[in-house]
Amino acid sequence: MAIIKVDLQKSYRILNPGATTLVSAKHGDDVNAMAITWAQALDYDKVTIVPHNGSYTRTLIEKSGYFAVQIPTAAQAELVSELGAENNSRFDNADKMKNVEIFYQDDSRVPLIAGCAAWLVCKRIPEPHNEQCYDLFIGEVVAAYADERIFDGGHWLFEKIPDELKTLHYVAGGRYYLDGKAVDTKRTPVSDE
């Protein structure tokens, strides 16, 4: 697998399909990650996430000012469920990250979770009212990366990849759906624009 840089003006396309995400953060030597279903592109270079108030990952984001949004694949469904389990808080489970493979890309100090389809490294844009009242965090995307087998030329390649590389969409009760077949229309031809 090769990891490619993604043009920041096209990084919003990584989130546009609405996939379930993993959000990671680090402060000092302390690393954590959590599953977040509510993550969305806000603009070409901005994203929003909703980390639960009092979550360990949120605490690290508040302290460090940085976080990463990852798009996990179907092969990582169990990991996503484990990182998203309410009874698996890092406050209660010091070993939560023990079996999670992380890496760092291009001198960044933000931990990235290996095996994902794409990664967005974000700098927190502090908005105290939104964060306190709605748990809504805004991040400026400062770096974007993708697995070239899954996302290339500014587009997802779902129709060309095996199911285990497709992204997850959480419904409820441990059930996910996968992205699949592309549908192109005459009015919206596929382009890089």
N, C-alpha and C positions, 0 to 999 in steps of 0.2 A: 504494500500500500504506500502510495506517495501522498503527502499532504501538500496542498497548493494554497497560495495566498489568494484571497478573494478581494476584488476591487471593493473598497468601502462604499462606493456609490451603488453597488449591487448586493451588499451584505444583507439588506432587508429581505431579499428573496430567500435567504436561509430560513427565516421565521415565517414567511407568508403562508406556507401550507398549514400552519397551526399545529405543529407536532408537539408532543410531550417533550419537556426539556429537563436537563439536569443543570443545576446551578452550583458552581463551586466558588470557594473563596479561601483566602489565606491571610492570617495576621501573625507575624513572627514565624514560628515553626508550626503553628496550629492550622490544620487544613480540614475542611469539611465540604460536603456536598449534599444536596437535597433534590428531590424530584419536584418540579413545578409545572403544573399544567397551564397556569396563567402567565404566559410570556408572549409578547407580541412586538412586532416592529412598530415603532411610533413614527419614524421618519427614515430617510435613507441611512442615516448613521446613528440612530437612537432606538433604544428598545425599552420596554417596560416589563417588569417582573413583579410578582406579588409573593414575597417570602413571608410566611406566617410570623406574626409578632411573637417575639421570644424564641424564635428558632435559632439554633446555633450558627447556621450559615449566615443568617441575617446579622447576627452579632459581629461576625467576621467582616461582612461587607461594611457595616457601620464603622468599624475600627480601621479597616485598610483603605476604604474608598474604591475598591475594585472588585469585580466579580467576572465570572465567565458563564456564558450560556452555551450549553452543549446540546446537540440534537442526537440522541441515542438511536441505535438501530434495533431491529427486531431481535437480533442475537443478544441484546442487552436487556431484554424485558424483565428478567428476574432481578438484575441489578437495579433497574429503575424502580421496581416494586419494593425492593429492600431499602433503597435510599429514601423512598417516599413513605415508608411505613410509620404511622403515628407512634408506635411503640418502639421505634428505633432511633430515638433522639440521641444526639451526641452527648447531651447532658447526662443521659443515663447509660450510655454505651460507649465507653472510651475506645473500644475496638471497632467502631462502626466503619472506619476507613481502612482497616487492616488489609482487606482483600480487594481494594479498589486500586487499579493501576492508574497512576497519574503521571503526567509529563509536563515539561515546560517548553515553550516554543519561542524562538527569537528573543532571548534575553528577558522575556516576561517573567514576573514573579507570581503570576496568577496560575494556579494549578488547572490543568486540563485533564479530562478523563479519557483514557485511551479507548480506542475502538468506536468512537462516535462518528457520525457522518459529517458533522461540522461543528465549529467552535467560534464563538464571538467573545472577545476579550473586551470588557466594558469598564469605563471609569464612571463611578457614581456621580450623578448630578443631584446634589442635595436639594430636596424639596420637603422640608420638615412637615408641613401640613399634610401633604399626600401620604408621606410615610407613616405618620402617626395616626391619621384618621382612616386611611384606606389600605395600609400596608403596601402601597404602590411606590416602587422604586423606578427611577429613570436612569438609564445608563447610556453614555456616549460610546459607540463602538470605536475602539482604538486599534483593533486588529481583528481580522476575520480569516478563518482557514476552513478548508473542506477536504474530504477524501475525494480525490479526483475520479474514483470509480463511481461515486454517487452524485457529485455536484461538480459540474465543469462548464466553462463558458458562460457562467452566470445562470445556469439552469440545473434543476434536479433531473436526474436520469432514471427515474423510477421504472420506466417501461423497459429499461435495458439491464436491470440488475436483479439478482436473486432475492427472494423474500427476506432472507436473513440480513440483508443490507438496507432494507426499506425502513423508513421512519415510523415511529409509534404514535398512535392517537388514542389517548386514554378515554374510556367511557365511564366505567365504575366497576367496583367489585373485582379488581384484578384483570379486567378485560381491556384489550387494546385492539385497534384496527390498524391496518397497514395502508400506506399510499400505494397506488398502482398505476393503472393505465392512464395515459395522457389523452386528452380530448382537445383537439385544436379546432378553432372555428375560422371561417373565412374573414370575419371582421377583426380577428386578433391573431394575425400570423405570428408564429414563434420568431423572435428576433433577440438580439443582444441589447437592444435599446432599453 
